[in-house]
């Protein structure tokens, strides 16, 4: 299974600092990726990280590559909600490139999967 993951590097989760919020998102997502044996896809060879921090950049790369990926992963609805509410049409287009959209809030909780 192939996937792409998103980390919001501009948000403070539950009163934590931005740096702590990034670490929590990254650790939770990487744990899920390893457990589910997901191969992370990276389209841009100049991208510094394995993950995306800008949904617009991800959408641009997906449109350019014209591919369908198994899953899009993010930590919680809180990290992506600003994009969803600001750009609802772009969110629908972004989701259309994936078979599943998965929120991985906590490894011990049930994982929420939205099948597109």
Buried (B, 14 or more C-beta within 10 A) or exposed (E): EBBBBBBBBEBEBEEEEEEEBBEBBBEBBBEBBEEBEBEBBEBEEEEEEBBBBEBEEBBEBBEEEEEEBBBBBBBBEBBBEEBBEEBEEBBEEBBEBBBBBBBBBEEEEEBEEEEE
